[in-house]
């Protein structure tokens, strides 16, 4: 992503200015995508098989994402009878199994069943699924029972979508060796989780958010305000805006008590 454009977006609050190591990493990734676009187009044109697709995927993992072919990538990784095409190894541990399909094959969650078993055996929380063109990264979210995980998509890009080139670079940047080391992939995962319906429903009832909504409503309605306005906003959010089931049990019944005096006096 262009540094000047990023700084403009920083002023609007959309992005933070990249730190020193980010710019060359993004540049290397963008160059790798451009460099491999020709070979990738040829694979697509002849509907290449899994084996030929794996060659391109290995190049991209190495050249674009900066994983060493000889130290951090293993091929045909096997465990307990299951195997995946590659596994990314970091600090001697399986960071993410990589499942590769033919370049013309559609990808869906059924394609990662073996990868999930490999990940479970090694305690890995990440899976990469690709056909060379499409790249999908899943986080294996632990479930309440403590024994199972749910694959949640975190990255989903198409290398051949030229209209989304900047978005592709921005998202795949998080999968680079450097970004993983700096915790950026996990930060993206946390961001994705925070924008799900249930967390957003909770945030909508925070005092600071209610105060902001209250100020906007008073301005558009020219209402001078009175005691109880905040509680009325919280009640409307809880009973009419937020879908039932998104709030913890008991919160819906206490909606009238959520608005505090500070919000009322804002």
ZIJO-V558214 format. One line per field, one symbol per residue. psi: psi as a letter, one per 30 degrees, with the letter a starting at -180 (. if undefined). Layout:
psi->???
This chain:
psi->kkeeeeeefeffgellkklefeeeeeeeeeeeeeefeeeeeeeeeghlaeeeeeeeeeeeeeeefhkkfffgkklhkkkhflklelkkkkhgljekkjkklkffklklfffgeeeeeeeefggkgkkkklgeekkkkkkjkklffffllkkkkekjljfgjffgeeeeeeefeffleeeeeggeeeeeeeeeefgleeeeeeefgkeeeeeeeeeeeeeffhkfklkfeeeeeeeeeeffekkkffkkkfeefgeffekleeeef.
